[in-house]
Structures are given as C-alpha cells and as structure tokens.
Amino acid sequence: MLNISGITVRLGGRTIIDEATAKLPPRGRIGLIGRNGAGKSTLVRVIAGMLEADSGDVSMPRGSRLGYIAQEAPGGDATPFETVLAADVERAALLDESDRLEHDTHHDHHRLAEIHERLIAIEAHSAPSRAARILVGLGFDEEAQHRPLESFSGGWRMRVALAALLFSQPDLLLLDEPSNHLDLEAVLWLEDFLRSYPATILLVSHERDFLNNVVDNILHLQGGKLTLYPGGYDAFERQRAERQAQIASARAKQQAERERLQDYVARNSARASTAKQAQSRAKALAKMQPIAEMIDDPSLHFDFPDPAELRPPLITLDLASVGYGEKPVLQRLNLRLDPDDRIALLGRNGNGKTTLARLLAAQLAPMDGAMNASSKMKVGYFTQYQVEELDRSETPLQHMTVQMKGATPAAVRAQLGRFGFAGPKATTEVGKLSGGERARLALALITRDAPHMLILDEPTNHLDVDAREALIQALNAYSGAVVIVSHDRHMLEMTADRLVLVDSGTAREFDGSIDDYIAFVLAKEPATARGGAEKGVNKKDQRKAAAEAREKGQELRKRAKIAETEVEKLTAQLSAIDQAMFDPKAAQPALAKLTMTELMKRRAETEALLEKAEEAWLKASEALEAIAV
C-alpha cells in the first residue's frame, strides 16, 4: 500500500499541492488524473523521491522497489536488448559475480551455489525471452532490438526506457503519460501488459480508453487535493457529475439560507425586542463558510474558423510515390480527399503516416505519379515540433501578430480569443504557459487563415481529458476536411469516418471501424484493406473468414469484459474495506458499523470472490489469445 500523507509542494512561491492525502490499495492500478498544470507530474516526482515536499510524507512497505522513467532518453552504443536486460540490476550483478567466481581458481564454491540458486529463483534463464517479448510489444523487431540506441530517435529511445522499466518489475510502477511516444498498436499491447501486472501501478494518463481498460481506481488531483474514486474513467465521470450536482444543490440551499438570514438581520436589527436575535443571526451569517464551486476553466476553448467553400475534390493522388532523397517511403498511392472528409491515418510508427501527412500538406512533392490539389486550397498542418519550437520568451499576441501580418489588432485578438487566449493570457510569456496551452496556441496559429483542410499529427499529447473533449467538439463543428494521426482511440472514433491504413509501403482504405481495426491488431491478423488482396484469394471467402473471426473474437471479448467489470467491482469493494480497517472515520457508512473481526471476515470473502473473477477473466483472455495465434 502507498500512503500519501499531507503532502504540500510550493514552486516559485505558488502552492501546487496542498496537504494532499490518499491511501492507495495494494496491487491497485490507479489512474492519476487532473487538468493541465494541476501538479500530477510534481506529485509523481515527489513519490519517486526526485523532489522533496515542503511538508508531509510518502510511505511504502519496507523493502518495496519503486520504478520510474527518467526524463532523459537512454543513448550510446548499447542496444535496446542490452539496455532492457541490464534493467534487472540483481540479475546483472549476480551474473557478473558468477562470472568472476568461475574464472577464479580459488573461488568460493558455497557462494557460487548460492548465486545459482538465486538465479533460478528469479527465473534468470527466461529473462532474455521476456525482454524480447516486451520490446516486440513496443514495436522493436529482431533487427531493431540489436541496433545501437544512438541510431534511434528520441521517441523510440523513450520506448526503450519504458521497456526497461516494465522488465524490471518494481513493486510500485510509476508511469507518467507512457503512451505519448507510442502508436496505437503499441498502446494496445501496453494495456494488455498492465492489466496483468502483479504489483501496484500509479499511472498518469489523459486517454479515456486507456484509463478505462487499465485502471481500477481514479486518483483525482484538483485544487491541490486528492480524491480517490473506485472504477475506471467513465465511472469517475459519473461520480464527479453526481458530486457536482450535490455541490450545486448545496450551494443553492446555502445561498437561500444566507438570503433568509440577511433579510432577518436587516428587518430586525433596529428593534430592541428582536435586536438580540438579529445579532445572533448575524453571527451565524458571518460563520457560514461558502461552498466552493467545482473548478471550471473558461479558457478551455477551441473554435476553428470555417473556410470558404471549394468544389471537390481538394486533393487526388494517382499512383503517387513519396519519400526522402531518392528512396520512396510510400508508393502506389491512390487517394481522394473531399471538403467534408474526416480521415484517420492508421498504422505503426515508422510505416509512413507522417510522410503521407507531409505530402498532403505539400511539404513533400510526389517522386512519381500524380498529385492534384485545388489551387485555392489552404492547409493547416499541426505537429508536435510546432509546439516545441514556439519562442518561450514571446507572448501569444506577439506570435499571432507576426503570423497575421497586416491584420488589424482586433482581428489578431479575435483569432486568439477563439482558442481561449483573451485578456492577460494573450500577453503571458509562452514559457509560462502549460503544455496544453502551448498546443492550443499552435492550433490557433495554423488556423489563422481559415484553412480548407486540417492535418493534425498527434494533436492530443499535451492535452488533458477535458481539453481533448473540447477539441473533439471543435473538430466536429468545423466545416473543412480533417486528416488526423493519433493513438487516442476515443479521438479517432469520435472524429473520423474514413480510415486509411499506412502499411507495407503504401496506403489503402481500411474496411471497418476503429473497433474492427483493434480486433485485427489484437488477433495478430493482417488488416483487410480495399484493393490489397493477393491474386488468387477469393474476396468473398476472405470477408466470410474475417466476419467469423470478428464474431468469435467479439464473444470472447464480451466474456472477458464481464469478468473484468466484476474484478473492478470487487477490487473497489476490497479497497473500501481496507479503508474502513485503516481509517474508520473515512469509511462508507455500511462498513463503519462493522467491527474489526467482521471487516476481516468480509475482506476474506471478497478476496475469494476476486480470485474467482480474476480466474474467469484470465481464461477468457487466454481463449482470446488462442484464436490470435
């Protein structure tokens, strides 16, 4: 169990975390959420021992190992495989000592036997295959596993850091936005890995589906305080909505009572017969503490300007090829984009999604074939590099003024206002803005001239859950075309109505929904794409086989989901019982009435039910894996 007791952290004279307290259940999978700038990463660094709190403490059972990814990506001549194996420090040390002893003619036979016994106990022999499986799951094939780290980009090296952390199997696994450097396929693998992780996980994430599929508790950081909610993200949203309704009702009742007391004091203070009662009411009024409103950020806003109408098509690709230098990355591209299209580009990182996006944005010219685009078309292209390259010493107003050269100050401020940069926010230095605010500024800059098409490459990496929902609503209200690359399934599901799979050196329409695509990825089957069938393959039989595989997979996933829901419910009950045993004052009313003996009995019964539910979930998951082989 991880206990967070009265943690307070002040940075730059501002209180970030204010006497935050929480008791996390043992072996729990906890999702730490909160708005951008709420202090989530700060809290994780305090727990990891990388930042000292001004007051309060964090405690764990004696001997517990904590794992956290450092900010810097690993580098050098070592390979991903070597780096991951070295993460098991005990295994590496034992093997090193064993090697030294075996080469020493006067070695200690007793010590060597102890080392071999320990290596067997920690299953050191299976470590290489386990390391390889983790690396494959995160996108490293056999060849990539044995290349030097310095040959990879920063994003891929951060994947190696994640693989090393998962391989080391700490008792408390701390993950801060682990999916930011992953593609959808790797995110799906990570979800599956974390669901069966045998120890406690504290996970910072803004992805709704990822949280729903992995965590069994939500730890909400708001206003410097922590609140623990049982269940996944959707369950948290329901509970938060209920709490907001309760707070709104309490505020309304309090306001009515305040007005009643004020009226009584005003009418009765002057009369001697009622002055004493009026004075008493005035004291009661003075002591009445206002009920705080739920925090709502009015600047959370996206509003894409609608473009002028253009006749379709916007772009057509006819057997086009595109790449870098003389080497094509994608070939035989046949694609048409119309003004009302909403397209999601799917496929593993490295397959060419960004290359295709750059072709559509006219940042790359076709090497072969034809690309025709409307001469009047304007494109807004968003990438993470634009966020990182913003001048941190300048303000949003200065950035927009430069980009909208010749526009009136009112027009410049109107465009900033569309994205929540009104008043003081417009003149705040970019370096003082949160990551989400900088992403919002980059989106404001690329849409300054009302583009006919938006191309968004991972637009959600710096956005919290609420900001992502606001972006989804804005994209759905936008009248132009949208091409989006994202590992956030919820974002893709809510915004895209056409799916294009970038794979095997080309891009083709994918027949099916996001769920169909996920089913194919999880089943390890080649995704069906229109026009991609091999010669001699009967398309009717192919579709029938795919439908049967989907039907079987859906039934197994349904069984697994039912079992998983039961596990979540029983885990929440176990957490509530633990809270009643360790903190009776905060216990649920029904549990607060029970004696310690009754609580212990209730805990044993719940734990037995949980074991059965976990076994049912495991069987369903194994059956699902069996049809995937």
For each residue, the residues with C-beta under 8 A, 3 or more apart:
1: 23 24 25 26 60 61 200 578
2: 23 24 47 58 59 60 172 200 202
3: 22 23 24 58 59 60
4: 7 20 21 22 23 24 43 47 56 58 226
5: 21 56 57 58 59
6: 19 20 21 55 56 57
7: 4 17 19 20 21 43 46 53 55 56 57 58
8: 15 17 18 19 20 53 54 55 56 224
9: 15 16 17 39 42 43 46 51 53 54
10: 13 14 15 16 54
11: 14 16 42
12:
13: 10
14: 10 11
15: 8 9 10 18 224
16: 9 10 11 39 42 224
17: 7 8 9 20 39 42 43 46 53 221 224
18: 8 15 223 224 225
19: 6 7 8 55 56 224 225
20: 4 6 7 8 17 43 56 221 224 225 226
21: 4 5 6 7 56 226
22: 3 4 219 226 227 228
23: 1 2 3 4 228 578 579 582 583
24: 1 2 3 4 28 30 200 202 217 219 228
25: 1 28 30 217 571 574 575 578
26: 1 200 578
27: 198 199 200
28: 24 25 200 201 216 217 571 575
29: 194 195 197 200 201 203 214 215 216 217
30: 24 25 200 201 202 203 215 216 217 218 219 228
31: 203 204 205 211 214 215 217 218 219 232 233
32: 40 43 44 202 203 204 219 221
33: 40 204 205 206 211 218 219 220 221 233 236 464 465
34: 38 39 40 220 221 222 464
35: 38 222 295 297 464 466
36: 434 435 436 437 462 463 464 467
37: 434 436
38: 34 35 221 222
39: 9 16 17 34 42 43 221 224
40: 32 33 34 43 44 176 204 221
41: 44 45 176 204
42: 9 11 16 17 39 45 46 51
43: 4 7 9 17 20 32 39 40 46 47 221
44: 32 40 41 47 48 68 174 176 202 204
45: 41 42 48 50 51
46: 7 9 17 42 43 49 50 51 52 53 58
47: 2 4 43 44 58 66 172 174 202
48: 44 45 51 66 68 174
49: 46 66
50: 45 46 68
51: 9 42 45 46 48
52: 46
53: 7 8 9 17 46 56 57 58
54: 8 9 10
55: 6 7 8 19
56: 4 5 6 7 8 19 20 21 53
57: 5 6 7 53
58: 2 3 4 5 7 46 47 53
59: 2 3 5
60: 1 2 3 64 66 171 172
61: 1 64 171
62:
63:
64: 60 61 171 172
65: 168 170 171 172
66: 47 48 49 60 170 171 172 174
67: 165 168 169 170 172 173 174
68: 44 48 50 165 174 176
69: 158 161 162 165 174 175 176 178
70: 161
71:
72:
73: 154 157 158 160 161
74: 78 83 149 157 160 161 164
75: 149 150 157
76: 148 149 150
77: 148 149 150
78: 74 82 83 86 148 149
79: 82 83 145 146 147 148 149
80: 83 84 135 140 144 145 146 147 149 152 160 163
81: 84 85 128 131 132 135 145 146
82: 78 79 85 86
83: 74 78 79 80 86 87 149 160 163 164
84: 80 81 87 131 134 135 160 163 164 167
85: 81 82 88 91 92 127 128 131 167
86: 78 82 83 89 92 164
87: 83 84 164 165 167 168
88: 85 91 92 122 127 167 168
89: 86 92 93 168
90: 93 94 118 122
91: 85 88 94 95 119 122 124 127
92: 85 86 88 89 95 96
93: 89 90 96 97
94: 90 91 97 98 115 118 119 124
95: 91 92 98 99 119 124
96: 92 93 99 100
97: 93 94 100 101 115
98: 94 95 101 102 112 115 116 119
99: 95 96 102 103
100: 96 97 103 104
101: 97 98 104 107 108 111 112 115
102: 98 99 107 112
103: 99 100
104: 100 101 107
105:
106:
107: 101 102 104 111 112
108: 101 111 112
109: 112 113
110: 113 114
111: 101 107 108 114 115
112: 98 101 102 107 108 109 115 116
113: 109 110 116 117
114: 110 111 117 118
115: 94 97 98 101 111 112 118 119
116: 98 112 113 119 120
117: 113 114 120 121
118: 90 94 114 115 121 122
119: 91 94 95 98 115 116 122 124 125
120: 116 117 123 124 125
121: 117 118
122: 88 90 91 118 119
123: 120 126 127
124: 91 94 95 119 120 127
125: 119 120
126: 123 129 130
127: 85 88 91 123 124 130 131 167
128: 81 85 131 132
129: 126 132 133
130: 126 127 133 134 167
131: 81 84 85 127 128 134 135 163 167
132: 81 128 129 135 136 145
133: 129 130 136 137
134: 84 130 131 137 138 163 166 167 193
135: 80 81 84 131 132 138 140 144 145 160 163
136: 132 133 139 140 141 145
137: 133 134 186 189 190 193
138: 134 135 159 162 163 182 186 189 190
139: 136 144 156 159 182 183 185 186 348 349 350
140: 80 135 136 144 145 159 160 163
141: 136 144 145
142: 145 146
143: 146 147
144: 80 135 139 140 141 147 152
145: 79 80 81 132 135 136 140 141 142
146: 79 80 81 142 143
147: 79 80 143 144 151 152
148: 76 77 78 79 151
149: 74 75 76 77 78 79 80 83 152 157 160
150: 75 76 77
151: 147 148
152: 80 144 147 149 156 157 160
153: 156 157
154: 73 157 158
155: 158 159 181 349
156: 139 152 153 159 160 181 349
157: 73 74 75 149 152 153 154 160 161
158: 69 73 154 155 161 162 181
159: 138 139 140 155 156 162 163 181 182 186
160: 73 74 80 83 84 135 140 149 152 156 157 163 164
161: 69 70 73 74 157 158 164 165
162: 69 138 158 159 165 166 175 178 181 190
163: 80 83 84 131 134 135 138 140 159 160 166 167
164: 74 83 84 86 87 160 161 167 168
165: 67 68 69 87 161 162 168 170 173 175
166: 134 162 163 169 173 193
167: 84 85 87 88 127 130 131 134 163 164
168: 65 67 87 88 89 164 165
169: 67 166 198 199
170: 65 66 67 165 173 199
171: 60 61 64 65 66 199 200
172: 2 47 60 64 65 66 67 199 200 201 202
173: 67 165 166 170 197 199 200 201 202
174: 44 47 48 66 67 68 69 202
175: 69 162 165 178 201 202 203 204 205
176: 40 41 44 68 69 204
177: 180 204 205 206 461
178: 69 162 175 182 190 203 205
179: 182 186 187 190 205 207 210 487
180: 177 461
181: 155 156 158 159 162
182: 138 139 159 178 179 186 187 190 349 487
183: 139 186 187 347 348 349 487
184: 187 188 346 487 489 518 521
185: 139 188 189 348 521
186: 137 138 139 159 179 182 183 189 190 348 349 487
187: 179 182 183 184 190 191 207 210 487
188: 184 185 191 192 518 521 522
189: 137 138 185 186 192 193
190: 137 138 162 178 179 182 186 187 193 194
191: 187 188 194 195 210 213 214
192: 188 189 195 196 522
193: 134 137 166 189 190 196 197
194: 29 190 191 197 201 203 214
195: 29 191 192 213 214 564
196: 192 193 621
197: 29 173 193 194 201
198: 27 169
199: 27 169 170 171 172 173
200: 1 2 24 26 27 28 29 30 171 172 173
201: 28 29 30 172 173 175 194 197 214 215
202: 2 24 30 32 44 47 172 173 174 175 219
203: 29 30 31 32 175 178 194 211 214 215
204: 31 32 33 40 41 44 175 176 177
205: 31 33 175 177 178 179 210 211
206: 33 177 460 463 464 465 467 468
207: 179 187 210 211 460 465 487 488 489 490
208: 211 212 233 234 465 468 488 490
209: 212 213 488 489 490
210: 179 187 191 205 207 213 214
211: 31 33 203 205 207 208 214 215 218 232 233
212: 208 209 215 232 233 234
213: 191 195 209 210 232
214: 29 31 191 194 195 201 203 210 211 232
215: 29 30 31 201 203 211 212 218 232 233
216: 28 29 30 230 231 232 567 568 571 572
217: 24 25 28 29 30 31 228 229 230 231 571 572 575
218: 30 31 33 211 215 228 229 231 232 233 235 236
219: 22 24 30 31 32 33 202 226 227 228 229
220: 33 34 226 227 228 229 236 240
221: 17 20 32 33 34 38 39 40 43 224 225 226
222: 34 35 38 225 227 295
223: 18 292 295
224: 8 15 16 17 18 19 20 39 221
225: 18 19 20 221 222
226: 4 20 21 22 219 220 221
227: 22 219 220 222
228: 22 23 24 30 217 218 219 220 575
229: 217 218 219 220 235 236 239 240
230: 216 217 235 568 571 572 575 576
231: 216 217 218 234 235 236 239 568 572
232: 31 211 212 213 214 215 216 218 235 236 568
233: 31 33 208 211 212 215 218 236 237 465
234: 208 212 231 237 238
235: 218 229 230 231 232 238 239 568
236: 33 218 220 229 231 232 233 239 240
237: 233 234 240 241
238: 234 235 241 242
239: 229 231 235 236 242 243
240: 220 229 236 237 243 244
241: 237 238 244 245
242: 238 239 245 246
243: 239 240 246 247 294
244: 240 241 247 248 294
245: 241 242 248 249
246: 242 243 249 250
247: 243 244 250 251 291 292 293 294
248: 244 245 251 252
249: 245 246 252 253
250: 246 247 253 254 291
251: 247 248 254 255 291 293
252: 248 249 255 256
253: 249 250 256 257
254: 250 251 257 258 288 290 291
255: 251 252 258 259
256: 252 253 259 260
257: 253 254 260 261 288
258: 254 255 261 262 285 288
259: 255 256 262 263
260: 256 257 263 264
261: 257 258 264 265 281 282 284 285 288
262: 258 259 265 266 285
263: 259 260 266 267
264: 260 261 267 268 277 278 281
265: 261 262 268 269 278 281 282 285
266: 262 263 269
267: 263 264
268: 264 265 271 274 275 277 278 281
269: 265 266 274 275 278 279 282
270: 275
271: 268 274 275
272: 275
273:
274: 268 269 271 277 278
275: 268 269 270 271 272 278 279
276: 279 280
277: 264 268 274 280 281
278: 264 265 268 269 274 275 281 282
279: 269 275 276 282 283
280: 276 277 283 284
281: 261 264 265 268 277 278 284 285
282: 261 265 269 278 279 285 286
283: 279 280 286 287
284: 261 280 281 287 288
285: 258 261 262 265 281 282 288
286: 282 283
287: 283 284
288: 254 257 258 261 284 285
289:
290: 254
291: 247 250 251 254
292: 223 247
293: 247 251 296
294: 243 244 247
295: 35 222 223
296: 293
297: 35 300 466
298: 301 420
299: 420 421 422 425
300: 297 420 466 467 470
301: 298 418 419 420 470
302: 418 419 420 440 443 470 471 473 474
303: 418 419 474 477
304: 418 443 447 454 474 475 477 478 480
305: 415 418 447 450
306: 450 478 479 480
307: 310 378 450 451 452 479 480
308: 376 450 452
309: 339
310: 307 314 339 374 376 377 452
311: 374
312: 338 339
313: 316 336 337 338 374
314: 310 337 338 339 341 373 374 377 452 453 481
315: 335 336 337 360 371 372 373 374 377 453
316: 313 335 336 337 370 371 372
317: 320 333 334 335 336 359 366 369 370 371
318: 334 369 370 371 372
319: 332 333 334 368 369 370
320: 317 333 334 359 366 368 369 370 371
321: 328 330 331 332 333 366 367 368 369
322: 328 329 330 333 355 356 358 359 364 365 366 367
323: 326 327 328 329 330 355 364 367
324: 327 329 355 364
325:
326: 323
327: 323 324
328: 321 322 323 331 367 368 505
329: 322 323 324 352 355 505
330: 321 322 323 333 352 355 356 359 502 505 506 507
331: 321 328 368 505 506
332: 319 321 369 506
333: 317 319 320 321 322 330 356 359 369 506 507
334: 317 318 319 320 531
335: 315 316 317 500 507
336: 313 315 316 317
337: 313 314 315 316 341 343 360 453 481 483
338: 312 313 314 341 481
339: 309 310 312 314 452 453 479 480 481
340: 479 481
341: 314 337 338 481 482 483 497 498
342: 475 481 482 484 495 496 497 498
343: 337 481 482 483 484 496 498 499 500
344: 484 485 486 492 495 496 498 499 500 514
345: 353 356 357 483 484 485 500 502 507
346: 184 353 499 500 501 502 510 517
347: 183 351 352 353 501 502 503
348: 139 183 185 186 351 503
349: 139 155 156 182 183 186 353
350: 139
351: 347 348 502 503
352: 329 330 347 355 356 502 505 507
353: 345 346 347 349 356 357 457 485 502
354: 357 358 383 457 485
355: 322 323 324 329 330 352 358 359 364
356: 322 330 333 345 352 353 359 360 500 502 507
357: 345 353 354 360 361 381 455 457 483 485
358: 322 354 355 361 363 364 381
359: 317 320 322 330 333 355 356 362 363 364 365 366 371
360: 315 337 356 357 379 453 455 483
361: 357 358 379 381 455
362: 359 365 373 379
363: 358 359 381
364: 322 323 324 355 358 359
365: 322 359 362 371
366: 317 320 321 322 359 369 370 371
367: 321 322 323 328
368: 319 320 321 328 331
369: 317 318 319 320 321 332 333 366
370: 316 317 318 319 320 366
371: 315 316 317 318 320 359 365 366
372: 315 316 318
373: 314 315 362 377
374: 310 311 313 314 315 377 452
375:
376: 308 310 452
377: 310 314 315 373 374 452 453
378: 307 449 450 451 452 453
379: 360 361 362 451 452 453 454 455
380: 446 447 451 453 454 455
381: 357 358 361 363 446 455 457
382: 386 442 443 446 454 455 456 457 459
383: 354 386 457 458
384: 387 388 457 458 461
385: 388 389
386: 382 383 389 390 442 445 446
387: 384 390 435 438 439 442 462
388: 384 385
389: 385 386
390: 386 387 394 399 430 438 441 442
391: 394 399 430
392: 429 430 431
393: 429 430 431
394: 390 391 398 399 429 430
395: 398 399 426 427 428 429 430
396: 399 400 416 421 425 426 427 428 430 433 441 444
397: 400 401 412 413 416 421 426 427
398: 394 395 401 402
399: 390 391 394 395 396 402 403 430 441 445
400: 396 397 403 404 412 415 416 444 445 448
401: 397 398 404 405 407 409 412
402: 398 399 405
403: 399 400 445 448
404: 400 401 407 411 412 415 448
405: 401 402
406:
407: 401 404 411 412
408: 411 412
409: 401 412 413
410: 413 414
411: 404 407 408 414 415
412: 397 400 401 404 407 408 409 415 416
413: 397 409 410 416 417 422 426
414: 410 411 417 418
415: 305 400 404 411 412 418 419 444 447 448
416: 396 397 400 412 413 419 421 422 426 444
417: 413 414 420 421 422
418: 301 302 303 304 305 414 415 444
419: 301 302 303 415 416 440 441 443 444
420: 298 299 300 301 302 417 425 437 440
421: 299 396 397 416 417 425 426 440 441 444
422: 299 413 416 417 425 426
423: 426
424: 427 428
425: 299 396 420 421 422 428 437
426: 395 396 397 413 416 421 422 423
427: 395 396 397 424
428: 395 396 424 425 432 433
429: 392 393 394 395 432 433
430: 390 391 392 393 394 395 396 399 433 438 441
431: 392 393
432: 428 429
433: 396 428 429 430 437 438 441
434: 36 37 437 438 462
435: 36 387 438 439 462
436: 36 37 439 440 462 463 464 467
437: 36 420 425 433 434 440 441
438: 387 390 430 433 434 435 441 442 462
439: 387 435 436 442 443 459 461 462 463
440: 302 419 420 421 436 437 443 444 467
441: 390 396 399 419 421 430 433 437 438 444 445
442: 382 386 387 390 438 439 445 446
443: 302 304 382 419 439 440 446 447 459
444: 396 400 415 416 418 419 421 440 441 447 448
445: 386 399 400 403 441 442 448
446: 380 381 382 386 442 443 451 454
447: 304 305 380 415 443 444 450 451 454
448: 400 403 404 415 444 445
449: 378
450: 305 306 307 308 378 447
451: 307 378 379 380 446 447 454 480
452: 307 308 310 314 339 374 376 377 378 379 480 481
453: 314 315 337 339 360 377 378 379 380 480 481 482 483
454: 304 379 380 382 446 447 451 475 478 480 481 482 483
455: 357 360 361 379 380 381 382 483 484
456: 382 459 482 483 484 485 486
457: 353 354 357 381 382 383 384 485
458: 383 384 461 485 486 487
459: 382 439 443 456 463 471 484 486
460: 206 207 463 468 471 486 488 491
461: 177 180 384 439 458
462: 36 387 434 435 436 438 439
463: 36 206 436 439 459 460 467 468 471
464: 33 34 35 36 206 436 467 468
465: 33 206 207 208 233 468 469
466: 35 297 300 469 470
467: 36 206 300 436 440 463 464 470 471
468: 206 208 460 463 464 465 471 472 488 490 491
469: 465 466 472 473
470: 300 301 302 466 467 473 474
471: 302 459 460 463 467 468 474 475 491
472: 468 469 475 476 490 491 494 495
473: 302 469 470 476 477
474: 302 303 304 470 471 477 478
475: 304 342 454 471 472 478 482 484 495
476: 472 473 494 495
477: 303 304 473 474
478: 304 306 454 474 475 482
479: 306 307 339 340
480: 304 306 307 339 451 452 453 454
481: 314 337 338 339 340 341 342 343 452 453 454
482: 341 342 343 453 454 456 475 478 495 496
483: 337 341 343 345 357 360 453 454 455 456
484: 342 343 344 345 455 456 459 475 491 492 495 496
485: 344 345 353 354 357 456 457 458
486: 344 456 458 459 460 491 492
487: 179 182 183 184 186 187 207 458
488: 207 208 209 460 468 491 492
489: 184 207 209 492 493 514 518
490: 207 208 209 468 472 493 494
491: 460 468 471 472 484 486 488 494 495
492: 344 484 486 488 489 495 496 514
493: 489 490 496 513 514
494: 472 476 490 491
495: 342 344 472 475 476 482 484 491 492
496: 342 343 344 482 484 492 493 499 514
497: 341 342
498: 341 342 343 344 509
499: 343 344 346 496 509 510 512 513 514 517
500: 335 343 344 345 346 356 507 508 509 510
501: 346 347 507 508 509 510 517 527 529
502: 330 345 346 347 351 352 353 356 506 507
503: 347 348 351 506 507 527 529
504:
505: 328 329 330 331 352
506: 330 331 332 333 502 503
507: 330 333 335 345 352 356 500 501 502 503
508: 500 501 529 530 531 532
509: 498 499 500 501 529 530 531
510: 346 499 500 501 516 517 527 528 529 530
511: 516 528 529 530
512: 499 515 516 517 520 528
513: 493 499 516 517
514: 344 489 492 493 496 499 517 518
515: 512 518 519
516: 510 511 512 513 519 520 550
517: 346 499 501 510 512 513 514 520 521 527
518: 184 188 489 514 515 521 522
519: 515 516 522 523 549 550 553 554 557
520: 512 516 517 523 525 526 527 528
521: 184 185 188 517 518 524 527
522: 188 192 518 519 553 624 628
523: 519 520 549 553 627 628
524: 521 628 629
525: 520 546 549 628
526: 520
527: 501 503 510 517 520 521
528: 510 511 512 520 532 533 542 543 546
529: 501 503 508 509 510 511 532
530: 508 509 510 511
531: 334 508 509
532: 508 528 529
533: 528 537 539 542
534: 537
535:
536:
537: 533 534 541 542
538: 541 542
539: 533 542 543
540: 543 544
541: 537 538 544 545
542: 528 533 537 538 539 545 546
543: 528 539 540 546 547
544: 540 541 547 548
545: 541 542 548 549
546: 525 528 542 543 549 550
547: 543 544 550 551
548: 544 545 551 552
549: 519 523 525 545 546 552 553 627
550: 516 519 546 547 553 554
551: 547 548 554 555
552: 548 549 555 556 627
553: 519 522 523 549 550 556 557 624 627
554: 519 550 551 557 558
555: 551 552 558 559
556: 552 553 559 560 620 623 624 627
557: 519 553 554 560 561 624
558: 554 555 561 562
559: 555 556 562 563 616 620 623
560: 556 557 563 564 617 620 621 624
561: 557 558 564 565
562: 558 559 565 566
563: 559 560 566 567 613 614 616 617 620
564: 195 560 561 567 568 617
565: 561 562 568 569
566: 562 563 569 570 613 616 617
567: 216 563 564 570 571 610 613 614 617
568: 216 230 231 232 235 564 565 571 572
569: 565 566 572 573
570: 566 567 573 574 606 609 610 613
571: 25 28 216 217 230 567 568 574 575 610
572: 216 217 230 231 568 569 575 576
573: 569 570 576 577 606
574: 25 570 571 577 578 603 606 607 610
575: 25 28 217 228 230 571 572 578 579
576: 230 572 573 579 580 587 588 591
577: 573 574 580 581 591 599 602 603 606
578: 1 23 25 26 574 575 581 582 603
579: 23 575 576 582 583 586 587 588 591
580: 576 577 583 584 587 588 591 592 594 599
581: 577 578 584 596 599 600 603
582: 23 578 579
583: 23 579 580 586 587
584: 580 581 587 592
585:
586: 579 583
587: 576 579 580 583 584 591 592
588: 576 579 580 591 592
589: 592 593
590: 593 594
591: 576 577 579 580 587 588 594 599 602
592: 580 584 587 588 589
593: 589 590
594: 580 590 591 598 599 602
595: 598 599
596: 581 599 600
597: 600 601
598: 594 595 601 602
599: 577 580 581 591 594 595 596 602 603
600: 581 596 597 603 604
601: 597 598 604 605
602: 577 591 594 598 599 605 606
603: 574 577 578 581 599 600 606 607
604: 600 601 607 608
605: 601 602 608 609
606: 570 573 574 577 602 603 609 610
607: 574 603 604 610 611
608: 604 605 611 612
609: 570 605 606 612 613
610: 567 570 571 574 606 607 613 614
611: 607 608 614 615
612: 608 609 615 616
613: 563 566 567 570 609 610 616 617
614: 563 567 610 611 617 618
615: 611 612 618 619
616: 559 563 566 612 613 619 620
617: 560 563 564 566 567 613 614 620 621
618: 614 615 621 622
619: 615 616 622 623
620: 556 559 560 563 616 617 623 624
621: 196 560 617 618 624 625
622: 618 619 625 626
623: 556 559 619 620 626 627
624: 522 553 556 557 560 620 621 627 628
625: 621 622 628 629
626: 622 623 629
627: 523 549 552 553 556 623 624
628: 522 523 524 525 624 625
629: 524 625 626
